[in-house]
Amino acid sequence: MKKIKLSENLVLRLLSIALALTLWLYVQGQQPQSIYEGIQTFRNVEIEWVTDSGYIVTAITSRQADITLAGSIDTINLISSQDVGITLDLTGYSKGKHTVQLEPRLPAGVRIFNIAPQRVDVVLDNWVEREKEVVVEFSEDLPENVIVEEITLDPSYVTVSGAEELINDVERVIVEYNYLEMSDQVVGLEVKAVNSSGVTLPNVNIDDFVNLSIVINYYKSVQVELNENVEVPEDVSIRIIPNTATIKGQQSDIDEIEFLYTEEFSVEELLELENEDTLQVSLIYPDNIEPYSEQHETVNIRVD
C-alpha cells in the first residue's frame, strides 16, 4: 500500500512540473526571450496598399499602426523606422468591404511582439475616368451695368477620375473668376468638381489647370443729341425717338461719354415726310464705344 501511494505522489509531482514548465514556456513566448533581448516600438507606421488595376481604396478603418518588435539588443538598436513598413496586398480583391490582417515588413533577426490594430477594414471601389466641360462661375455677383461678352477656356474640357461612387456625384466642374481681383487673361486656374448643391468634392482627380480669357464690358444709357451740323428752322420742332441710347465699353471709356450725336441728315427730306412718318438716322459712336445692341445703333426722327 505504501508503494502505491508513493507512485501516485510521484506522478502528481511530475504532472505539476510539466504544467509549470508549459506555463513558463508560454509566458516566455510573450516576453523577451532572455535578459539579452530588447524591444522597440514604432508608432504611427503608415499603412500602404496595392490593388489590381481599375480599383481604388475609398475607406480604411486605420491608416496607421503601432508595431513593437523583439530581438537581440544589438539587432534592435540598429533598427530605424525606415526598416519597418506595412503594405496591404489587395490584389485579387473585388469591389466592396474586406477585413485584412496586417503583416508588417520586418528586418531579419526580429519578431513581432505586438501590433495594434491587428487587422483593418478596407472598402474598394471601381476607378473611373470621365470627360467634363469646364464652366466659369463668378465668385462675386456682377453689377447690373456689367456684361460678359466672351469667355474662352483652354482646355474647355477636362478629365475627372476617382472612385466610381464619387465621380457619379460630380454635377459639373468649375473655375472661379473674381472680376474685381483678376485680369482679363488668367493662366493656371484651378479646376474644381462640385455636386448638385455646389459643394466641392474632395478626392476627385483633375490633372489639368485652365487658362481663361474673358471680355467684360460696362454699359450705361446716354442722351441722344442732333448733329451740330444739322440746321433746323426755328419754326420746326423735331423729336428724336428714342432720345436715349445704351452704350457699352470699358468703364474708363464710357465714363467720359455723356451723350451721342446723330449722323447728319437732310432736313428737307424730313419735312417731306407724311405725318407720323419718321426718318431713321444712325448714331455716331466714338472709338472704343459700341452700341449695347442693334436697336441702339439708330434713332428715328420726325417733325412734331
C-alpha positions as CSV (number, residue, x, y, z in Angstrom):
1,M,0.0,0.0,0.0
2,K,2.8,2.4,0.8
3,K,4.5,1.7,-2.5
4,I,1.3,2.6,-4.4
5,K,0.8,5.9,-2.5
6,L,4.5,6.8,-3.3
7,S,4.0,6.1,-7.0
8,E,0.8,8.3,-7.1
9,N,2.6,11.2,-5.4
10,L,5.5,10.9,-7.9
11,V,3.0,11.1,-10.9
12,L,1.3,14.1,-9.4
13,R,4.6,15.8,-8.9
14,L,5.7,15.1,-12.4
15,L,2.4,16.4,-13.8
16,S,2.7,19.6,-11.7
17,I,6.3,20.1,-13.0
18,A,5.1,19.6,-16.6
19,L,2.2,22.1,-16.2
20,A,4.5,24.6,-14.6
21,L,7.0,24.2,-17.4
22,T,4.3,24.7,-20.0
23,L,3.1,27.9,-18.4
24,W,6.7,29.2,-18.1
25,L,7.3,28.5,-21.8
26,Y,4.0,30.3,-22.7
27,V,5.0,33.4,-20.7
28,Q,8.4,33.3,-22.2
29,G,6.8,33.4,-25.6
30,Q,5.1,36.7,-24.7
31,Q,8.2,38.3,-23.2
32,P,11.7,39.0,-24.5
33,Q,13.4,35.6,-24.5
34,S,16.3,36.5,-22.3
35,I,17.8,39.3,-20.4
36,Y,19.9,39.9,-23.6
37,E,16.8,40.6,-25.7
38,G,15.2,44.0,-26.2
39,I,12.0,45.5,-27.6
40,Q,11.4,48.7,-29.6
41,T,8.0,50.2,-30.6
42,F,7.4,52.1,-33.8
43,R,4.3,54.3,-33.6
44,N,2.1,55.6,-36.4
45,V,3.6,53.4,-39.1
46,E,1.8,54.3,-42.3
47,I,-0.3,51.6,-43.8
48,E,0.1,51.4,-47.6
49,W,-1.6,49.1,-50.1
50,V,-1.5,47.8,-53.7
51,T,-4.7,46.9,-55.7
52,D,-5.5,45.4,-59.0
53,S,-5.7,47.9,-61.9
54,G,-9.1,49.6,-62.0
55,Y,-9.7,49.6,-58.3
56,I,-9.2,52.2,-55.5
57,V,-9.4,52.2,-51.7
58,T,-12.1,54.6,-50.7
59,A,-12.2,53.9,-46.9
60,I,-10.0,52.2,-44.3
61,T,-10.6,51.9,-40.6
62,S,-7.0,52.9,-39.7
63,R,-4.2,54.4,-41.8
64,Q,-1.5,53.8,-39.2
65,A,-0.4,51.1,-36.8
66,D,1.9,50.8,-33.7
67,I,4.4,47.9,-34.1
68,T,6.5,46.6,-31.2
69,L,9.4,44.3,-32.2
70,A,11.5,42.0,-30.1
71,G,15.0,40.7,-30.8
72,S,18.6,40.8,-29.6
73,I,19.6,44.1,-28.1
74,D,22.3,44.5,-30.8
75,T,19.8,44.0,-33.6
76,I,17.0,46.1,-32.1
77,N,19.3,49.0,-31.6
78,L,20.2,49.1,-35.2
79,I,16.6,49.2,-36.5
80,S,15.1,52.5,-37.7
81,S,11.6,53.5,-38.8
82,Q,12.8,53.1,-42.4
83,D,13.2,49.4,-41.8
84,V,9.6,48.8,-40.8
85,G,6.5,49.1,-43.0
86,I,3.1,47.7,-43.8
87,T,1.8,47.1,-47.3
88,L,-1.6,45.5,-47.8
89,D,-1.7,43.2,-50.8
90,L,-5.3,43.8,-52.1
91,T,-4.7,42.2,-55.5
92,G,-7.5,39.8,-56.2
93,Y,-9.9,41.7,-54.0
94,S,-13.2,42.9,-55.7
95,K,-15.4,45.9,-55.1
96,G,-16.8,46.1,-51.6
97,K,-15.7,45.8,-47.9
98,H,-13.0,43.5,-46.8
99,T,-11.2,42.7,-43.5
100,V,-7.5,42.3,-43.9
101,Q,-4.8,41.1,-41.5
102,L,-1.8,43.4,-41.0
103,E,1.5,41.7,-42.0
104,P,4.4,44.2,-41.4
105,R,7.6,44.1,-43.3
106,L,10.4,43.4,-40.8
107,P,14.2,43.3,-40.9
108,A,15.9,40.0,-40.3
109,G,16.5,38.8,-36.7
110,V,13.4,40.3,-35.1
111,R,9.9,39.2,-34.5
112,I,6.6,40.9,-33.8
113,F,6.0,41.4,-30.1
114,N,2.8,43.3,-30.6
115,I,0.8,45.2,-33.3
116,A,-2.2,47.4,-33.0
117,P,-4.5,47.2,-34.7
118,Q,-4.0,43.6,-35.9
119,R,-6.4,44.0,-38.8
120,V,-8.3,46.7,-40.7
121,D,-11.5,47.0,-42.8
122,V,-11.0,48.4,-46.3
123,V,-13.5,49.4,-48.9
124,L,-12.7,49.0,-52.6
125,D,-14.5,50.8,-55.5
126,N,-14.0,50.9,-59.3
127,W,-11.6,53.6,-60.6
128,V,-13.3,55.5,-63.4
129,E,-12.5,58.4,-65.7
130,R,-14.9,60.8,-67.4
131,E,-14.6,64.0,-69.5
132,K,-16.4,67.1,-68.3
133,E,-16.9,70.6,-69.7
134,V,-15.5,73.4,-67.6
135,V,-17.9,76.1,-66.5
136,V,-16.9,79.6,-65.3
137,E,-18.5,80.7,-62.1
138,F,-18.1,84.3,-60.7
139,S,-17.1,84.4,-57.1
140,E,-18.6,87.9,-56.9
141,D,-22.0,88.9,-58.2
142,L,-21.7,91.1,-61.3
143,P,-23.1,94.6,-61.0
144,E,-26.1,95.4,-63.1
145,N,-24.1,97.5,-65.5
146,V,-21.6,94.7,-66.4
147,I,-21.9,92.4,-69.4
148,V,-19.7,89.4,-70.1
149,E,-19.1,89.5,-73.8
150,E,-16.9,86.4,-74.3
151,I,-15.2,83.7,-72.3
152,T,-12.5,81.4,-73.7
153,L,-11.2,78.4,-71.7
154,D,-8.2,76.3,-72.7
155,P,-8.8,73.5,-72.3
156,S,-12.6,73.7,-72.3
157,Y,-12.9,70.0,-71.3
158,V,-11.0,68.1,-68.6
159,T,-10.8,64.5,-67.4
160,V,-12.0,63.8,-63.9
161,S,-11.1,60.5,-62.3
162,G,-11.6,58.7,-59.0
163,A,-13.9,56.2,-57.2
164,E,-17.0,55.5,-59.2
165,E,-19.4,56.4,-56.4
166,L,-17.7,59.8,-56.1
167,I,-17.5,60.5,-59.8
168,N,-21.2,59.8,-60.1
169,D,-21.8,62.7,-57.7
170,V,-19.9,65.2,-59.9
171,E,-22.6,67.6,-61.3
172,R,-20.1,69.9,-63.1
173,V,-16.5,71.1,-63.0
174,I,-15.8,74.8,-62.5
175,V,-13.2,77.5,-62.4
176,E,-13.9,80.5,-60.2
177,Y,-13.4,84.0,-61.5
178,N,-13.3,87.2,-59.5
179,Y,-13.7,90.1,-61.8
180,L,-12.6,92.6,-59.1
181,E,-9.3,90.9,-58.5
182,M,-8.3,89.1,-61.7
183,S,-7.2,90.4,-65.0
184,D,-8.9,89.5,-68.3
185,Q,-6.1,87.0,-69.0
186,V,-5.6,84.4,-66.3
187,V,-3.2,81.4,-66.5
188,G,-3.4,78.2,-64.4
189,L,-6.8,78.5,-62.8
190,E,-7.6,75.6,-60.5
191,V,-10.5,73.3,-61.6
192,K,-12.9,72.1,-59.0
193,A,-15.5,69.3,-59.1
194,V,-18.8,70.1,-57.4
195,N,-22.0,68.3,-56.7
196,S,-25.6,69.4,-57.4
197,S,-25.5,71.6,-54.3
198,G,-22.4,73.4,-55.4
199,V,-20.2,71.7,-52.8
200,T,-16.6,70.9,-53.8
201,L,-16.0,67.2,-53.8
202,P,-12.7,66.0,-52.3
203,N,-10.6,63.2,-53.7
204,V,-11.6,63.8,-57.3
205,N,-8.5,63.9,-59.5
206,I,-8.3,66.6,-62.1
207,D,-4.8,66.9,-63.7
208,D,-5.4,69.9,-65.8
209,F,-5.3,73.6,-65.0
210,V,-7.3,76.0,-67.2
211,N,-6.2,79.3,-68.9
212,L,-9.0,81.8,-69.1
213,S,-9.6,84.8,-71.4
214,I,-12.6,87.0,-70.7
215,V,-14.0,90.1,-72.3
216,I,-16.1,92.2,-69.8
217,N,-17.8,95.4,-70.8
218,Y,-19.8,98.0,-68.9
219,Y,-22.9,99.8,-70.2
220,K,-25.0,102.9,-69.4
221,S,-27.7,105.0,-71.0
222,V,-26.8,108.4,-72.5
223,Q,-28.8,111.2,-74.1
224,V,-29.0,111.5,-77.9
225,E,-28.4,114.9,-79.5
226,L,-29.0,116.2,-83.0
227,N,-25.8,116.5,-85.1
228,E,-24.4,120.0,-84.7
229,N,-24.2,120.4,-88.5
230,V,-27.9,119.9,-89.0
231,E,-29.7,123.2,-89.2
232,V,-33.4,123.1,-88.2
233,P,-35.6,126.0,-89.0
234,E,-36.8,127.9,-85.9
235,D,-40.5,127.1,-86.6
236,V,-39.9,123.4,-86.9
237,S,-40.0,121.1,-83.9
238,I,-38.1,117.8,-84.2
239,R,-38.5,114.8,-81.9
240,I,-35.8,112.0,-81.5
241,I,-37.2,108.6,-80.8
242,P,-35.9,107.3,-78.6
243,N,-33.9,110.2,-77.1
244,T,-31.5,107.9,-75.3
245,A,-29.2,105.1,-76.3
246,T,-27.3,102.4,-74.3
247,I,-23.6,102.2,-74.9
248,K,-21.0,99.7,-73.8
249,G,-17.2,99.6,-73.4
250,Q,-14.6,99.7,-70.8
251,Q,-15.5,101.5,-67.6
252,S,-13.0,104.3,-68.1
253,D,-14.2,104.9,-71.7
254,I,-17.9,105.1,-71.1
255,D,-17.5,107.3,-68.1
256,E,-16.3,110.0,-70.5
257,I,-19.5,109.8,-72.6
258,E,-22.5,111.9,-71.6
259,F,-24.4,112.0,-75.0
260,L,-24.2,110.7,-78.6
261,Y,-24.7,112.7,-81.8
262,T,-26.8,111.6,-84.7
263,E,-25.3,111.4,-88.2
264,E,-26.0,114.3,-90.5
265,F,-29.3,114.1,-92.3
266,S,-31.4,116.2,-94.7
267,V,-34.0,118.4,-93.0
268,E,-35.7,118.9,-96.4
269,E,-36.1,115.1,-96.7
270,L,-37.5,115.1,-93.1
271,L,-40.1,117.8,-93.9
272,E,-41.3,115.9,-96.9
273,L,-42.5,113.0,-94.8
274,E,-46.1,112.4,-94.1
275,N,-47.5,112.9,-90.7
276,E,-46.2,110.4,-88.1
277,D,-43.6,109.1,-90.6
278,T,-40.1,109.0,-89.3
279,L,-36.6,109.2,-90.7
280,Q,-34.1,106.6,-89.5
281,V,-30.7,108.1,-88.6
282,S,-27.6,106.3,-87.4
283,L,-25.8,107.4,-84.3
284,I,-22.1,108.3,-84.1
285,Y,-20.1,106.1,-81.7
286,P,-16.7,107.3,-80.6
287,D,-13.7,104.9,-80.7
288,N,-13.8,102.1,-78.1
289,I,-17.5,102.6,-77.6
290,E,-20.2,100.3,-79.1
291,P,-24.0,100.1,-79.1
292,Y,-25.3,97.8,-76.4
293,S,-27.4,96.1,-79.2
294,E,-28.5,96.6,-82.7
295,Q,-31.6,98.6,-81.6
296,H,-29.2,101.3,-80.2
297,E,-27.4,101.8,-83.5
298,T,-30.1,104.2,-84.8
299,V,-32.9,106.5,-83.8
300,N,-36.0,107.7,-85.6
301,I,-36.6,111.4,-86.2
302,R,-39.9,113.1,-87.0
303,V,-41.5,116.5,-87.2
304,D,-44.0,117.3,-84.4
